[in-house]
Amino acid sequence: MPEQDQASASIDAYIAGLSPPFQDAIAHLRQTIRAAALEAEEIITYGMPGIGFHGPVVSYCAFKKHCSLFPMGNAVFTGMEEEIAPWRTSKGTLQFPPDALPPDDLIARIVKARLAENLAKAEARKAARRKT
């Protein structure tokens, strides 16, 4: 089974094993993330579902009392402080109850910002290789 199919199957199984409020929230989060990053592939990173494009982009997970979105660094939150204020954050994490997800457009902007960061890093690595 190709790696992408394995990741998608693992994510399907992970979501199926969640209790209903978390199952619905994580399934919706997955759909929103995938729609914002059509060029990305589903991955398992740090043991969590996520997407990758020139490296990990975001991951997400359900915990006992909340869901989390991990944008693989907190630089993406710069300039979004007011928008993300309703949800609990910690360094590089946006946490929210399963019945109060951030708006889809905010999630999409976070994903697109991370895609742009990864693409810029990949282009910089490519340019550095050409110089040597």
C-alpha positions in Angstrom: 0.0 0.0 0.0 1.5 3.4 -1.0 2.5 5.7 1.9 -0.2 8.2 1.2 -2.9 5.5 1.2 -1.5 4.2 4.5 -1.7 7.6 6.1 -5.2 8.2 4.9 -6.3 4.8 6.1 -4.7 5.4 9.5 -6.4 8.8 9.7 -9.8 7.2 8.8 -9.3 4.6 11.6 -8.2 7.3 14.1 -11.3 9.4 13.4 -13.6 6.3 13.5 -12.3 5.5 17.0 -13.2 8.9 18.5 -16.4 9.6 20.4 -19.1 11.5 18.5 -18.4 15.1 19.3 -14.7 14.7 18.7 -15.2 12.5 15.7 -17.4 15.1 14.0 -15.0 17.9 14.9 -11.8 16.2 13.8 -13.5 14.9 10.5 -14.6 18.5 9.8 -11.1 19.8 10.6 -9.6 17.3 8.3 -11.9 18.2 5.5 -11.2 22.0 6.0 -7.5 21.4 6.0 -7.5 19.2 2.9 -9.7 21.7 1.0 -7.2 24.5 1.8 -4.2 22.4 0.7 -5.1 20.4 -2.3 -1.4 19.9 -3.2 -0.5 18.5 0.2 -0.6 14.8 1.1 -2.0 13.3 4.3 0.7 12.2 6.7 1.1 11.0 10.2 3.5 13.3 12.0 4.5 13.1 15.7 1.9 10.3 15.9 -0.9 12.7 14.8 -2.9 13.1 11.6 -1.7 16.0 9.4 -0.7 17.1 6.0 2.6 17.6 4.4 4.0 19.6 1.5 7.8 20.1 1.5 7.7 18.9 5.1 4.9 18.8 7.7 2.4 21.6 7.3 -0.1 21.1 10.1 -1.3 18.3 12.3 -4.4 17.9 14.4 -5.6 15.7 17.3 -8.4 15.1 19.8 -7.5 15.0 23.5 -9.6 14.3 26.5 -11.4 17.6 26.7 -10.3 19.6 23.6 -9.1 19.4 20.0 -5.8 20.9 18.8 -4.4 22.3 15.6 -0.6 22.3 15.4 0.8 24.5 12.7 4.3 23.3 13.3 5.5 26.6 14.8 3.9 29.7 16.1 5.1 32.2 13.5 1.9 31.7 11.6 -0.1 33.1 14.5 1.7 36.5 14.2 -0.9 39.1 13.2 -3.8 36.7 14.1 -3.7 37.4 17.8 -7.2 38.9 18.0 -8.7 36.3 15.7 -7.3 33.3 17.7 -8.0 35.0 21.1 -11.3 33.1 21.6 -9.5 29.8 21.7 -6.8 28.7 24.0 -3.4 28.8 22.6 0.0 27.6 23.7 3.3 27.8 21.9 2.5 26.6 18.4 -1.0 25.2 19.3 -4.5 26.3 18.9 -6.9 24.4 21.3 -10.7 24.4 21.1 -13.6 22.4 22.4 -15.1 20.0 19.8 -18.3 22.1 19.7 -16.5 25.4 19.1 -14.1 25.0 16.2 -12.4 28.1 14.8 -14.0 29.3 11.6 -13.1 27.4 8.4 -11.7 30.5 6.8 -9.3 31.0 9.8 -8.1 27.4 9.6 -7.7 27.7 5.8 -5.6 30.9 6.2 -3.4 29.1 8.8 -2.9 26.2 6.5 -2.2 28.4 3.5 0.3 30.4 5.5 2.1 27.2 6.5 2.1 26.0 2.9 3.7 29.3 1.8 6.4 29.0 4.6 7.3 25.4 3.6 7.4 26.4 -0.1 9.7 29.3 0.6 12.0 27.1 2.7 12.1 24.5 -0.1 12.9 27.2 -2.7 15.7 28.6 -0.5 17.2 25.1 -0.1 17.0 24.6 -3.9 18.7 28.0 -4.5 21.4 27.2 -2.0 22.2 23.9 -3.7 22.5 25.7 -7.1 25.1 28.1 -5.6 27.4 25.2 -4.6 
